[in-house]
Amino acid sequence: MVVVWLWIVAALVGPQPMRIVVNLPAYRVDAYVGDSLVRTMPIAPGMPRFRTPRGRFQVTSIEWNPWWIPPDSPWAAKEKRTPPGPTNPMGRVKINFEPLYFLHGTPARKSIGSAASHGCIRMFNEDAIALARLVYRFGNPSITQDEIDQKSTDTAQTRLVPLEVPVPLEIRYDLVEIRDARLFVYRDVYELGTRPMRSEVYAVLAAGGIDTTQVDTLRVRALLRAIPGAGRSIALDSIVRVDLAP
């Protein structure tokens, strides 16, 4: 349904720019078209020993039904090349942004929602396919819907498709964020935090236009106590004190 809606928008107002934003400690990837968030999907980034790189990148190609070629790294020394299929570590598709790093599908479904990879960004196969279709559509604006359907439903042939227009990808490390009128906090899985989490919370609240002198410090402390692996959130209006006039 998202793809159908995007085709309708494109027909009415012309092509819109697409971008991808990953927040590593939130285990999440967001796809935007223009200023609109069109899809949110869970991920498994690199484990602490094999951190996923942060920064701004560009998606330059998509590979359907990829082979897995073990990298020249000690952890993969005993691994073998794996052809496309249900056991392939790359899943059904990989979205290329660096020579050794990709967003890709995975058969290891239970790893999603944790830091579990060797640096790549794993996704459920169905989500990787959906994201690849979006990237394909906006990275190759001259393509037809039939061509997208043909490549994304073919489960046998390996196809590397360069993009006519690279799609921006930003990989962030936000331990605290505001989304949908809620404050979210996440574990510092890579131990990259440069200040106490409480200070991070107050900085994000202030940047969001909230008067931090009215914040309930007890609720903030409770929010930060033993943050679970999936993170924790609280409604913004429940942590801001309302002083009633006598």
MIKEGU-870440 format. One line per field, with one value per residue: residue number from 1; x, y, z negated of N, C-alpha, C in turn. Coordinates in nm, 3 decimals, padded with zeros to 5 digits. Each point is the difference from the previous one (the first is absolute). Layout:
# MIKEGU-870440
resi: [NUM_...]
n_east: [X_...]
n_north: [Y_...]
n_up: [Z_...]
ca_east: [X_...]
ca_north: [Y_...]
ca_up: [Z_...]
c_east: [X_...]
c_north: [Y_...]
c_up: [Z_...]
# end
This chain:
# MIKEGU-870440
resi: [1_2_3_4_5_6_7_8_9_10_11_12_13_14_15_16_17_18_19_20_21_22_23_24_25_26_27_28_29_30_31_32_33_34_35_36_37_38_39_40_41_42_43_44_45_46_47_48_49_50_51_52_53_54_55_56_57_58_59_60_61_62_63_64_65_66_67_68_69_70_71_72_73_74_75_76_77_78_79_80_81_82_83_84_85_86_87_88_89_90_91_92_93_94_95_96_97_98_99_100_101_102_103_104_105_106_107_108_109_110_111_112_113_114_115_116_117_118_119_120_121_122_123_124_125_126_127_128_129_130_131_132_133_134_135_136_137_138_139_140_141_142_143_144_145_146_147_148_149_150_151_152_153_154_155_156_157_158_159_160_161_162_163_164_165_166_167_168_169_170_171_172_173_174_175_176_177_178_179_180_181_182_183_184_185_186_187_188_189_190_191_192_193_194_195_196_197_198_199_200_201_202_203_204_205_206_207_208_209_210_211_212_213_214_215_216_217_218_219_220_221_222_223_224_225_226_227_228_229_230_231_232_233_234_235_236_237_238_239_240_241_242_243_244_245_246]
n_east: [00.082_00.115_00.041_-00.123_-00.002_00.127_-00.048_-00.106_00.077_00.085_-00.111_-00.036_00.110_00.029_00.118_00.003_00.085_00.079_-00.010_00.107_-00.061_00.117_-00.067_00.131_00.008_-00.076_00.101_00.015_-00.069_00.011_-00.104_00.057_-00.113_00.084_-00.097_-00.054_-00.022_00.050_00.111_-00.028_00.127_-00.011_00.114_00.110_00.055_00.122_00.055_00.016_00.037_-00.114_00.036_-00.126_00.055_00.034_-00.096_00.038_-00.086_00.023_-00.126_00.086_-00.037_-00.076_00.015_-00.076_-00.043_00.063_00.119_00.034_00.089_00.055_-00.004_00.103_-00.056_00.068_-00.106_00.035_00.111_-00.094_-00.050_-00.109_00.030_-00.104_-00.060_-00.076_-00.083_-00.079_00.118_-00.015_00.114_00.003_-00.069_-00.113_00.050_00.097_00.003_00.077_00.081_00.069_00.129_00.007_-00.084_-00.107_-00.115_-00.038_-00.063_-00.070_00.053_00.088_-00.125_00.044_00.092_-00.110_00.041_00.118_00.111_-00.014_00.017_00.072_-00.099_-00.057_-00.104_-00.035_-00.085_-00.125_-00.003_-00.121_00.065_00.102_-00.091_-00.080_00.109_00.044_-00.127_-00.003_00.116_-00.041_-00.117_00.059_00.077_-00.104_-00.018_00.082_00.016_-00.055_-00.125_-00.026_00.095_-00.051_-00.124_00.046_00.078_-00.098_-00.069_00.102_-00.012_00.033_-00.025_00.132_-00.043_00.104_-00.071_00.085_00.009_-00.098_-00.074_00.119_-00.034_-00.018_00.101_-00.068_00.114_-00.095_00.036_-00.133_00.054_-00.035_-00.130_-00.061_-00.101_-00.088_00.051_00.103_00.055_00.097_00.039_00.129_00.032_00.109_-00.047_00.043_-00.062_-00.081_-00.083_-00.012_-00.125_-00.030_-00.072_00.003_00.128_00.013_-00.075_00.061_00.111_-00.047_-00.042_00.112_00.067_-00.088_00.055_00.046_-00.074_00.131_-00.028_-00.087_00.114_-00.077_00.093_-00.100_-00.084_00.085_00.020_-00.131_-00.008_00.103_-00.083_00.115_00.048_-00.113_00.026_-00.132_00.060_-00.030_-00.129_-00.028_-00.128_00.024_-00.130_00.058_00.099_-00.092_00.047_-00.121_00.047_-00.095_-00.065_00.032]
n_north: [-00.120_-00.003_-00.103_-00.052_00.035_-00.048_-00.101_00.002_00.017_-00.092_-00.065_00.037_-00.019_-00.107_-00.042_-00.074_00.074_-00.107_-00.032_-00.058_-00.020_-00.036_-00.043_-00.017_00.081_00.059_-00.058_00.111_-00.024_00.127_-00.010_00.105_00.056_00.090_00.063_-00.094_-00.047_-00.087_-00.030_-00.078_-00.047_-00.113_00.009_-00.062_00.100_00.051_-00.110_00.020_-00.126_00.009_00.120_00.026_00.039_00.114_00.082_00.075_-00.076_-00.076_-00.035_-00.085_-00.111_-00.087_-00.103_-00.053_-00.084_00.069_-00.024_-00.085_00.100_-00.098_00.099_00.075_-00.077_00.002_00.078_00.031_-00.029_-00.058_00.118_-00.039_00.020_00.083_-00.088_00.067_00.030_-00.085_-00.059_00.079_00.034_00.024_-00.114_00.062_00.099_00.067_00.101_00.034_00.026_-00.108_-00.008_00.009_00.098_-00.064_00.042_-00.105_-00.092_-00.084_-00.122_00.077_-00.033_-00.093_00.030_00.019_00.125_-00.041_00.027_-00.054_00.097_-00.019_00.085_-00.096_00.043_-00.094_-00.055_-00.002_-00.117_-00.008_00.045_-00.084_-00.089_00.034_00.006_-00.115_-00.037_00.058_-00.053_-00.114_00.025_00.046_-00.109_-00.063_00.132_-00.046_-00.074_-00.110_00.002_-00.033_00.087_00.084_-00.027_00.009_00.102_00.055_-00.054_00.027_-00.126_-00.002_00.095_-00.001_00.116_00.063_00.089_00.066_00.098_00.055_00.003_00.023_-00.088_00.117_-00.037_00.021_-00.035_00.008_00.067_00.004_00.026_00.122_-00.015_00.096_-00.085_00.058_00.115_-00.081_-00.017_-00.032_-00.103_-00.013_-00.128_00.033_-00.070_00.111_00.041_00.071_-00.013_00.131_-00.020_00.023_-00.112_00.035_00.035_-00.121_-00.050_00.074_-00.037_-00.124_00.002_00.060_-00.087_-00.074_00.104_-00.094_00.066_-00.021_00.125_-00.039_-00.060_-00.106_00.037_-00.026_00.051_00.099_00.004_-00.012_00.094_00.053_-00.049_-00.066_00.079_-00.054_-00.116_-00.002_00.052_00.126_00.027_00.130_00.022_00.093_-00.004_-00.120_00.062_00.077_00.062_-00.003_00.123_-00.047_00.102_00.061]
n_up: [00.000_-00.072_00.074_-00.009_-00.130_-00.005_00.073_-00.079_-00.110_00.046_00.031_-00.123_-00.073_00.069_00.043_-00.110_-00.070_-00.001_-00.129_-00.051_-00.116_-00.051_-00.106_-00.017_-00.108_00.094_00.066_00.073_00.112_00.040_00.079_00.056_00.039_00.047_-00.064_00.076_-00.122_00.090_-00.069_-00.105_-00.014_-00.069_-00.067_00.046_-00.068_00.019_-00.043_-00.132_00.025_00.069_-00.040_00.018_00.114_-00.058_00.038_00.100_00.063_00.106_00.019_00.054_-00.063_00.065_-00.079_00.096_-00.093_-00.095_00.047_-00.097_00.005_-00.069_-00.089_00.034_-00.091_-00.114_-00.027_00.125_-00.068_-00.073_00.036_00.066_00.127_-00.008_00.083_00.086_-00.097_-00.062_00.020_00.105_-00.061_00.132_-00.016_00.029_-00.075_00.061_-00.086_00.103_-00.105_-00.031_00.037_-00.131_00.021_-00.047_00.048_-00.072_00.069_-00.075_-00.006_-00.064_00.008_-00.085_00.092_00.071_-00.022_00.050_-00.068_00.120_00.088_00.111_-00.006_00.074_00.070_-00.087_00.087_-00.042_00.063_-00.057_-00.108_00.013_00.038_-00.101_-00.081_00.050_-00.007_-00.121_-00.040_00.050_-00.057_-00.110_-00.001_00.056_00.004_00.095_-00.108_00.047_-00.043_00.126_00.031_-00.088_00.040_00.124_-00.033_-00.067_00.100_00.080_-00.041_00.128_00.089_-00.007_-00.047_00.051_-00.067_00.079_-00.088_00.070_-00.110_-00.057_-00.093_-00.062_-00.075_-00.111_-00.058_-00.091_-00.108_00.002_-00.118_00.033_00.017_00.068_-00.014_00.081_-00.047_00.024_-00.119_00.086_-00.076_00.038_-00.005_-00.066_00.104_00.059_-00.111_00.077_-00.102_00.018_-00.046_-00.127_-00.008_-00.127_00.016_00.058_-00.097_-00.092_00.063_00.014_-00.125_-00.037_00.077_-00.069_-00.063_-00.082_-00.089_-00.007_-00.037_00.093_00.026_-00.013_-00.088_-00.083_00.090_00.014_-00.131_-00.015_00.094_-00.067_-00.091_00.016_00.096_00.045_00.056_-00.010_-00.106_-00.031_-00.016_00.003_-00.022_00.090_00.020_-00.017_00.062_00.054_-00.107_-00.048_-00.023_-00.078_00.047_-00.117]
ca_east: [-00.082_00.087_00.053_-00.110_-00.020_00.111_-00.017_-00.107_00.058_00.094_-00.077_-00.070_00.085_00.133_00.088_00.039_00.126_-00.008_00.117_-00.009_00.065_00.014_00.045_00.055_-00.045_-00.145_-00.020_-00.109_00.026_-00.115_00.005_-00.073_-00.018_-00.019_00.000_-00.095_00.047_-00.088_00.014_00.092_00.027_00.102_00.126_00.107_00.129_00.118_00.024_00.102_00.133_-00.002_-00.096_-00.046_00.053_-00.094_00.029_-00.085_00.041_-00.093_-00.032_00.035_-00.048_-00.077_00.027_-00.105_00.047_00.147_00.087_00.076_00.142_00.062_00.101_00.137_00.002_00.017_-00.125_-00.059_00.106_-00.045_-00.129_00.004_-00.093_-00.136_-00.083_-00.132_-00.087_-00.053_00.104_00.098_00.002_-00.043_-00.143_-00.046_00.048_00.088_-00.002_00.142_00.038_00.145_00.050_-00.017_-00.116_-00.127_-00.126_-00.035_-00.088_00.070_-00.079_00.011_-00.107_00.003_00.104_-00.052_-00.028_00.118_00.126_00.035_00.069_00.142_00.014_-00.110_-00.129_-00.094_-00.142_-00.086_00.001_-00.111_00.029_00.109_-00.058_-00.082_00.089_00.069_-00.096_-00.008_00.127_00.001_-00.095_00.046_00.135_-00.011_-00.134_-00.056_-00.043_-00.144_-00.043_00.016_00.141_00.026_-00.064_00.072_00.127_-00.016_-00.067_00.088_00.075_00.110_00.108_00.074_-00.001_00.054_-00.064_00.051_-00.100_00.025_00.008_00.029_-00.096_00.074_-00.015_00.065_00.003_00.012_00.014_-00.076_-00.040_-00.127_-00.069_-00.143_-00.079_-00.144_-00.034_00.055_00.143_00.057_00.139_00.053_00.127_00.122_00.055_00.139_00.068_00.048_-00.055_00.103_-00.047_-00.100_-00.127_-00.093_00.034_-00.044_-00.145_-00.035_00.042_-00.097_-00.124_00.019_00.002_-00.137_-00.082_-00.065_00.058_00.053_-00.021_-00.130_00.007_-00.005_00.128_-00.021_-00.042_00.118_00.084_-00.064_00.012_00.138_00.044_00.008_-00.065_-00.001_00.064_-00.083_-00.022_-00.118_-00.054_-00.102_-00.068_00.059_-00.086_-00.001_00.122_00.006_-00.088_-00.096_-00.025_-00.132_-00.011_-00.078]
ca_north: [00.120_00.117_00.022_00.052_00.140_00.080_00.018_00.099_00.130_00.036_00.037_00.127_00.114_-00.021_-00.082_00.052_-00.061_-00.100_-00.015_-00.106_00.037_-00.111_00.032_-00.128_-00.051_-00.024_-00.117_00.044_00.075_00.078_00.044_00.126_00.055_00.139_00.014_-00.097_-00.132_-00.093_-00.136_-00.022_-00.144_-00.038_-00.046_-00.051_00.056_-00.073_-00.021_00.096_-00.030_00.026_00.111_00.056_00.137_00.112_00.109_00.021_-00.085_-00.002_-00.130_00.012_-00.114_-00.104_-00.132_-00.097_-00.139_00.006_-00.100_00.049_-00.025_00.027_00.105_-00.035_00.036_-00.122_-00.064_-00.072_-00.080_-00.135_00.007_-00.029_00.073_-00.054_00.049_00.048_-00.104_00.029_00.004_00.102_00.104_00.129_-00.001_00.014_00.120_00.086_00.140_00.030_00.139_-00.001_-00.126_-00.117_00.020_00.003_-00.036_-00.122_-00.096_-00.103_-00.112_00.001_00.092_00.028_00.099_00.136_00.065_-00.010_00.027_-00.140_-00.027_00.032_00.137_00.033_00.026_-00.105_00.030_-00.109_-00.006_00.074_00.143_00.033_00.006_00.121_00.115_-00.004_00.045_00.145_00.054_-00.025_00.092_00.138_00.008_-00.016_00.055_-00.035_-00.138_-00.022_-00.086_-00.139_-00.037_-00.018_-00.126_-00.112_-00.023_-00.028_-00.129_-00.106_-00.050_-00.086_00.064_00.108_00.122_00.121_00.114_00.132_00.105_00.121_00.108_-00.058_00.032_00.030_-00.085_00.053_-00.096_00.082_-00.067_00.085_-00.073_00.060_00.067_00.027_-00.047_-00.015_00.055_-00.086_00.005_-00.135_-00.015_-00.129_-00.041_00.042_-00.132_00.015_00.080_00.121_00.118_00.093_00.066_-00.083_-00.012_00.104_00.122_-00.021_00.017_00.142_00.070_-00.032_00.070_00.143_00.018_-00.018_00.114_-00.027_00.069_-00.107_00.030_-00.057_-00.145_-00.079_-00.071_-00.137_-00.081_-00.018_-00.102_-00.130_-00.034_-00.037_-00.110_-00.131_00.007_-00.133_-00.008_00.063_00.140_00.031_00.131_00.058_00.113_00.127_00.076_-00.061_00.034_00.144_00.041_00.108_00.067_00.060_00.123_-00.024]
ca_up: [00.000_-00.002_00.135_00.082_-00.038_00.050_00.144_00.019_-00.032_00.106_00.119_-00.022_-00.033_00.052_-00.084_-00.130_-00.045_-00.104_-00.084_-00.100_-00.127_-00.093_-00.136_-00.043_-00.130_00.005_00.086_00.087_00.123_00.047_00.140_00.022_00.133_-00.036_-00.145_-00.054_-00.041_00.069_-00.049_-00.111_-00.005_-00.099_00.057_-00.086_00.043_-00.042_-00.142_-00.047_00.054_00.145_00.005_00.127_00.013_-00.010_00.089_00.118_00.111_00.112_00.059_00.141_00.077_-00.067_00.057_-00.028_-00.010_00.000_-00.061_-00.114_00.015_-00.131_00.005_-00.041_-00.143_-00.080_-00.042_00.115_00.062_00.031_00.070_00.143_00.086_-00.009_00.110_-00.040_-00.055_-00.134_-00.103_00.032_-00.104_00.056_00.027_00.138_00.067_-00.078_00.041_-00.014_-00.027_-00.020_00.059_-00.085_-00.087_00.074_-00.063_00.072_-00.066_-00.078_-00.050_-00.147_-00.039_-00.143_-00.031_00.021_-00.128_-00.086_00.070_00.023_00.126_00.006_00.049_00.090_-00.062_00.036_-00.003_00.044_00.145_00.058_-00.014_00.093_00.134_00.008_00.007_00.129_00.101_-00.010_00.049_00.144_00.063_-00.005_00.054_00.145_00.023_00.130_-00.001_-00.009_-00.109_00.044_-00.012_-00.143_-00.041_00.061_-00.068_-00.143_-00.020_00.051_-00.115_00.046_00.074_-00.066_00.084_-00.060_00.067_-00.041_-00.007_00.077_-00.098_-00.132_-00.107_-00.123_-00.118_-00.120_-00.110_-00.120_-00.128_-00.092_-00.119_-00.045_00.109_-00.014_00.114_-00.024_-00.132_-00.104_-00.020_00.007_-00.043_00.044_-00.057_00.071_00.034_00.042_-00.102_00.068_-00.065_-00.049_-00.119_-00.069_00.071_-00.047_00.074_00.139_00.000_-00.013_00.122_00.106_-00.035_00.027_00.145_00.047_-00.040_-00.129_-00.115_-00.084_-00.143_-00.037_00.018_-00.123_-00.008_-00.048_00.115_00.086_-00.064_00.019_00.142_00.031_-00.086_00.063_00.131_00.064_00.131_00.102_-00.034_-00.080_00.035_-00.086_00.063_-00.041_-00.091_-00.133_-00.075_-00.019_-00.109_00.024_-00.128_-00.001_-00.079_-00.122]
c_east: [00.086_00.050_-00.108_-00.023_00.110_-00.010_-00.108_00.054_00.093_-00.072_-00.063_00.095_00.143_00.087_00.038_00.132_-00.025_00.128_-00.028_00.077_-00.002_00.040_00.044_-00.051_-00.150_-00.033_-00.112_00.054_-00.130_00.023_-00.089_-00.011_-00.038_00.015_-00.088_00.069_-00.097_00.013_00.105_00.017_00.106_00.123_00.084_00.130_00.116_00.010_00.113_00.140_00.011_-00.102_-00.038_00.050_-00.112_00.039_-00.099_00.058_-00.100_-00.021_00.020_-00.048_-00.078_00.035_-00.107_00.060_00.153_00.064_00.059_00.145_00.066_00.107_00.136_00.018_00.011_-00.130_-00.061_00.097_-00.047_-00.134_00.020_-00.099_-00.137_-00.084_-00.133_-00.087_-00.037_00.105_00.106_-00.002_-00.043_-00.150_-00.031_00.060_00.097_00.004_00.138_00.025_00.150_00.051_-00.026_-00.122_-00.126_-00.117_-00.047_-00.098_00.081_-00.093_-00.001_-00.101_00.007_00.107_-00.051_-00.042_00.113_00.123_00.066_00.084_00.149_00.023_-00.108_-00.128_-00.097_-00.144_-00.079_-00.002_-00.111_00.022_00.112_-00.052_-00.081_00.087_00.072_-00.092_-00.013_00.126_00.007_-00.088_00.055_00.144_00.006_-00.139_-00.062_-00.057_-00.152_-00.032_00.016_00.144_00.039_-00.057_00.077_00.128_-00.019_-00.070_00.078_00.089_00.124_00.118_00.064_00.008_00.056_-00.052_00.060_-00.114_00.041_00.022_00.030_-00.100_00.078_-00.035_00.077_-00.010_00.037_00.018_-00.065_-00.050_-00.133_-00.063_-00.146_-00.068_-00.145_-00.038_00.043_00.151_00.052_00.145_00.044_00.132_00.117_00.079_00.147_00.083_00.064_-00.051_00.110_-00.044_-00.105_-00.132_-00.100_00.027_-00.045_-00.150_-00.037_00.041_-00.100_-00.134_00.011_00.000_-00.138_-00.094_-00.071_00.076_00.048_-00.013_-00.131_-00.001_00.004_00.125_-00.017_-00.041_00.116_00.092_-00.058_00.013_00.138_00.049_-00.006_-00.075_00.005_00.062_-00.076_-00.022_-00.127_-00.049_-00.104_-00.063_00.057_-00.087_-00.007_00.126_00.016_-00.102_-00.091_-00.034_-00.134_-00.004_-00.085_-00.141]
c_north: [00.126_00.032_00.056_00.146_00.089_00.023_00.104_00.140_00.046_00.045_00.138_00.118_-00.016_-00.078_00.073_-00.065_-00.100_00.000_-00.108_00.045_-00.122_00.056_-00.131_-00.047_-00.023_-00.123_00.028_00.070_00.066_00.039_00.123_00.027_00.146_00.012_-00.103_-00.132_-00.102_-00.144_-00.004_-00.150_-00.030_-00.057_-00.071_00.060_-00.085_-00.015_00.093_-00.026_00.037_00.110_00.039_00.143_00.104_00.108_00.010_-00.077_00.018_-00.144_00.013_-00.116_-00.096_-00.133_-00.098_-00.140_-00.006_-00.130_00.062_-00.042_00.032_00.108_-00.052_00.047_-00.129_-00.070_-00.083_-00.097_-00.140_-00.004_-00.026_00.088_-00.067_00.056_00.055_-00.116_00.031_00.007_00.107_00.111_00.137_00.007_00.018_00.119_00.072_00.138_00.056_00.148_00.015_-00.133_-00.124_00.010_00.017_00.000_-00.123_-00.085_-00.102_-00.115_-00.005_00.098_00.038_00.102_00.143_00.059_-00.014_00.035_-00.135_-00.026_00.029_00.137_00.043_00.026_-00.105_00.048_-00.129_00.001_00.083_00.151_00.042_00.012_00.127_00.124_00.005_00.048_00.153_00.065_-00.012_00.100_00.143_00.017_-00.018_00.051_-00.036_-00.141_-00.010_-00.091_-00.148_-00.047_-00.022_-00.134_-00.120_-00.032_-00.041_-00.133_-00.117_-00.046_-00.081_00.076_00.113_00.119_00.116_00.119_00.131_00.102_00.118_00.119_-00.062_00.049_00.026_-00.095_00.064_-00.104_00.078_-00.086_00.090_-00.084_00.050_00.069_00.021_-00.042_-00.013_00.037_-00.093_00.018_-00.143_00.004_-00.142_-00.030_00.050_-00.125_00.007_00.082_00.125_00.128_00.087_00.077_-00.089_00.000_00.106_00.131_-00.010_00.021_00.147_00.080_-00.023_00.069_00.149_00.028_-00.016_00.110_-00.017_00.072_-00.105_00.029_-00.059_-00.153_-00.069_-00.087_-00.144_-00.092_-00.023_-00.107_-00.139_-00.048_-00.057_-00.119_-00.132_-00.003_-00.137_00.005_00.069_00.149_00.018_00.138_00.043_00.117_00.131_00.073_-00.061_00.031_00.150_00.040_00.112_00.059_00.072_00.123_-00.027_00.058]
c_up: [00.000_00.140_00.091_-00.030_00.055_00.150_00.028_-00.027_00.112_00.126_-00.015_-00.015_00.052_-00.097_-00.129_-00.042_-00.112_-00.080_-00.104_-00.123_-00.092_-00.136_-00.064_-00.136_-00.008_00.082_00.102_00.124_00.043_00.146_00.014_00.149_-00.019_-00.152_-00.068_-00.034_00.058_-00.049_-00.111_-00.018_-00.105_00.068_-00.106_00.051_-00.051_-00.151_-00.045_00.054_00.148_00.027_00.143_00.011_-00.008_00.101_00.115_00.119_00.115_00.045_00.150_00.086_-00.089_00.066_-00.048_00.001_00.000_-00.047_-00.126_00.018_-00.135_00.011_-00.047_-00.144_-00.081_-00.035_00.112_00.065_00.042_00.074_00.150_00.076_-00.004_00.113_-00.050_-00.049_-00.143_-00.109_00.026_-00.105_00.048_00.024_00.147_00.073_-00.092_00.066_-00.033_-00.030_-00.028_00.055_-00.085_-00.092_00.084_-00.099_00.076_-00.081_-00.077_-00.032_-00.152_-00.058_-00.148_-00.038_00.014_-00.134_-00.099_00.083_00.026_00.124_-00.013_00.064_00.096_-00.081_00.050_-00.012_00.025_00.152_00.063_-00.010_00.095_00.143_00.017_00.011_00.134_00.112_-00.001_00.056_00.153_00.072_00.006_00.049_00.150_00.043_00.134_00.004_-00.012_-00.118_00.038_-00.012_-00.146_-00.047_00.052_-00.076_-00.145_-00.026_00.056_-00.115_00.040_00.057_-00.080_00.094_-00.082_00.079_-00.052_-00.001_00.088_-00.092_-00.136_-00.104_-00.129_-00.114_-00.114_-00.110_-00.127_-00.124_-00.106_-00.117_-00.056_00.119_-00.036_00.128_-00.042_-00.143_-00.114_-00.005_-00.006_-00.049_00.035_-00.069_00.086_00.038_00.043_-00.100_00.061_-00.066_-00.059_-00.122_-00.067_00.075_-00.045_00.072_00.145_00.012_-00.004_00.123_00.113_-00.028_00.031_00.149_00.060_-00.046_-00.132_-00.111_-00.099_-00.149_-00.049_00.012_-00.136_-00.008_-00.047_00.114_00.096_-00.058_00.020_00.144_00.030_-00.081_00.076_00.133_00.066_00.138_00.110_-00.026_-00.080_00.040_-00.101_00.073_-00.052_-00.103_-00.140_-00.080_-00.021_-00.105_00.044_-00.135_00.006_-00.090_-00.124_00.012]
# end
